[in-house]
């Protein structure tokens, strides 16, 4: 049941995000962050996205508790829960709230570490070894997507500063991207979310086959 709950929550999270792209087209996905959807007319949808994401993470942490052992696995499970807390906070405290930065700090960096440690623990077990490729590919996609988002954010912010446009948490974003500025961090942000949730779905789906 927990596996199906994790799967269902993960799919509902992605569905909420997909719908937001249609009902809030004013937030250009190329350079506007997912969290910025909270500034639009459908805040309940972005809140649902974060809440369902966190539920999928929490359900998976419960599933994995009896599947892995050892100090590193326990630390990884704690990091997975920390990531879930950050995801929930992302919905509870929107992009304008002072705690939204903390939500990002908890939710985003912790998951790749947890995914890698837990995945390598799982593939050492016979029941999981036959799924080694899908488990490890999805786990490695989490840190790769994080690096991609970091690089694209640095490039975009640098471009905005060179164009004379100030950037900061208390500054309203510009209406458009100036000529010459490479702004694809929004796509990278969405790729990151997809990769993070994909790993949750892959592990939960394997549970349903055992």
N, C-alpha and C positions, 0 to 999 in steps of 0.2 A: 504493500500500500504506500509506503514512504517513497518508493521508487517512482510510482505513478504520480504521486503528489509533486515530487521534484520535477518530473517531466512536464506535468500540466502547468505548474507555476512558471517554468522556464519558457514554455511556448506562449503563455498568456503575456509574459513580459515582452517577448519579441513582437507579439501581435499588437500590444499597446503602442510600442515604438513605431511599428509600421503605420498604424492608423494616424499617428501624430504627423507623419510626413504628408498626409493627404489633407488633414483638417487644419494644419498650421503651415501652409506653404510659404508664409512670409519669413520663416526661419530657414535660410538657405543651408542645405545640408553640407555644402562644400566647406563652409568655414564657421558656421554657428554650432556651438556645443549642444549636446542633447539636453543638458540641464536648463538651457535657456528656453526650452518649451514651457517652463513654468511661468514665464513672463507673458505667455499668450492667453487665449481664451479657454484653453482646455487643460487647466492645471491638474484636474482629477486624473487625466490620462497619464501624465508624466509621473504623478504620484503612484498610480497603479503599476506603471512600468517598474519603478524602484521597489515597491513592496513585493510584487510577484517575483522579481529577481532575488530579493533577499530570502523569500520563503523557499525558493528552489535551492538556494545555498544552504540554508539551515536544514532542510530535509535531507540533503545529500550528506551533510556532516553527521547527522544521526545515523544514516545508512552505513557510513564508513567506519563508525566507531568500533564495531566488532570485526571489521575486515582487516584492519592493519594493527600492528603492534610495535612497540619500541618507542624510545624517547623522541626520535625525530618525527615519527608518524604522529605522535600526540601533539607535538609542537605545530606540525602542519595542520592538524585538525583545529587547533586553537586559532591559527591564522585564518583558516577557512571561516570559522565563526566570526572572527574580527572583520573579515571582508563582508560577511552578511550583515553585520551591524552597520558598517559603513554604507552599504547599499540601502538599508532601511532608512538611515539618517539622510541619505540623499533625497528621499521622498518626503521625509518629515520636515527637513530644513531646505527650502529652495535656494536657488542660486544667489538670492539677495540676502540670505541669512548668514550671520557671522560663523555659524557652525557648518556651513556647507563645505568649506575648505577642509575641515576636520573629517567630514564624511568621505571626501575624496582620498584623504591621506590614509584612512582606515580601509576603505573599500577597494582601492585600485592596486596599490603595491603588494598587498598581502596575498591576493589570489594566485598570481603566477608562482610564487614560492610554494604555496600549499599544493597547487596543481602538480608541480614537478615532483615534489617529495612523495606525495600520495600516489601519483601515477607509477613511479618507479618501484614503490612498495608493492603495488597491486600486480604489476606484470611479472613479478617474481613468483607469484602464486599460479599453480597449474590452471585453475579455473579462469584466471584472467589472462594468462599468457597468450591464448589464441586470439585475443583482441589487442595484442601489443601495439600494432601499427596505429590503429585508430586512437587508442589511449594516448600514446606518446605524441602523435602528430597534433592532437587537440591540446595537449598540455603545453607543448612548445609554442603553439600559436599564441598563447596568452602573453608570454614575455616578448615575443617578436612584435605583437601588436602594440604593446606598451612602449617599446623602443620607437616604433614607427610614429606613434602619437607624440611622443616627447620631441622627436626630431622635427616633425611638421609644425608643432607649436612654436618651437624656437625659431624656425624659418619664418613663420607668419608674424610673430611678434616683432622680430627684427625688421621685417619688411614694413610693418605699420610704423615703427619708430623712425625708419629712414624717410618715410613719406610724411613725417611730422604729425602723425596721429597718436595721441597718448593712449596707453593701455593700462588697465588696472581694474580691480574688483569694484570700485565705486564710480567707474567711468562708463557712460553709456556707449555701447559699440556703435561704430559708424553704420550708415545705411548701405554702403557698398564697399567693395574692395578696390582700392586705388590701382591704377595701371602699374604693372611691374611687380606687384606684390603677389607672391606665391602663397595662396591660402587654400590648402586642402586638409587642414587639421580636423575639420568637421567630419570628413570621410574617415579619417584615421580614428577619430573618436567612436564612430559607429562600428568600424571594423573591430576595435578593441572590445566593445560591448558584445558583439556577435561572437567573437572568439572566447570570451569569458563564459558566456552562457552556453556556447557549444560544448565546452569541456564538461559542464554540469550535465548537459543532456546526454552526452556520450556515456559518461559513467552511470547515470541513472538508467539509461536504456539497456546497458549490459546487465544491470541488476535484474531487469525484467526477464532476461533470457536464462537466468541461472535457476 
